[in-house]
Amino acid sequence: MALVPGDLKYTQDHEWVRMKDGIATVGITDYAQGELGDVVFLELPAIGVEARMGEPFGSIEAVKTVADLYAPVSGEIIDVNTTLEDSPEMVNSDPYGTGWLIKIMASDPTELDSLMDAAAYKKHIA
């Protein structure tokens, strides 16, 4: 069973978001990393790029496949986890911690209301 922390919001595309002080930290879920298999490469945006809710902001390459990564909220990308350039496997080993992908200064925090809570996400992946 995949780990689904109760303090996060989730997208249908298996991204998670943790909102604090208007900043959304974004990653992929434990379920997603398990389905993808070993992550070998990530293509992430530059700082300063505008993310739009529901639109791709990058891609993730694993042994099994390549998939787009979708922004759970709109806003300016203010940080990128550059550690993943040399250690993409952190997405597999710690998807909710050191394996985070980007941070977005959310332009409309009410967008979070349309995302799933942990209970809804658990039903989504069941």
N, C-alpha and C positions, 0 to 999 in steps of 0.2 A: 504494500500500500504506500502510495506517495505521501510525502510530508506536505501538509497544507497549513502553514501558520495562520492563526486566527486574526492576527493584527494587520493583514495585508488585503489589498483588493486585487482582483484577477480579471484577465481578459479571456475571451473565447479562444484566442490564439495562444494561450498559455504563457503570457507575460504576467509578472506580478509587479505591484507598485506599493511602495511605502511612502506616505506623505508626511512630511515634517516641516513646519514653518514655511509652507508654500513650495517646498522642494520635493519633487517626486524622484525617488530612487527606483530604478527599473531593472528587472532581470527576467530570466525565464524560470519557470516552475520546476520543482523536483520531478514532476510527472514528465514535463517536456524533455528535460535532459536525459531521463531514463529511456524515453521513446527514441530520441535522436541517437543515443549511443555516445561513444567517445568523441568529445568536441575537439577538433583539430585546428580550427581557424575561425576568427570573428572579423567581420567587416563592420566597424563602428564609425559613426559620423564625427566630424570635427566639432570642437567647442564653438559655440556661436550659431550653429545651424538651428533653424526653426523646425521643431517637430510638430506634426499634426496628428491629432488623435485618430487612430485607425489606419494610418498610413505607414509604410515601411520606413524605418530609420537605419536599417543595416541588414546584415545577414549572418547566419551562423552555419558553419560547415562542420559536419560530423562524419564519422566513418560511413554511416548509412546514407546520408542525404545532405542537401543544402536547403535551408529554409530562410524566408524573410523574417525579420523581427519588426513588430508593429508597436507604434507609440501608444501607450495607454491613456496619455493626456497630451494636450497641446502646450507648447511653450518653447523657450530657448534652452538648448542643451548647454549646461554650464559645467559639466564634468564628464569625463569618459574614463573608464577603468583601463588605463594603459598597461597595467600588469598582465592583462589577458593576452597581450601581443606575444609575450614569451611563455605564458602559462595558461593557455585556453582551457586546460583540464580543470581549472578551478571552478568553471561553470558546472562540471559534473560533481566535484567533491564538496562544494559549498555554494549551491545556487542562491541561497538567501543571505549569504554573508560575503565572503571575499570574491564570489563569482558574480557580483552585481555588474551591470553593463554600463548604464548611463544615468546621469542626474539631469532632470528637467526643471527649470523654474516655471512652474505651472502658470499659464495665463488665464485659465478658467478652472479653479478648483472644483466647481460643481460638476465637471465632467466625471469625477470619481463616482458620483451617484449612479451612473449608468453601468459601472463595473460590478462584477460579482463579489460577494463576500465569500469567506472560506466555505460555508455550508453549501452555497450555490455552486462553487467551483468543484467541490467534492462530488456533487450530483452530476456535473458536467463531464467529469472524467470517469465516472462509474460505468 
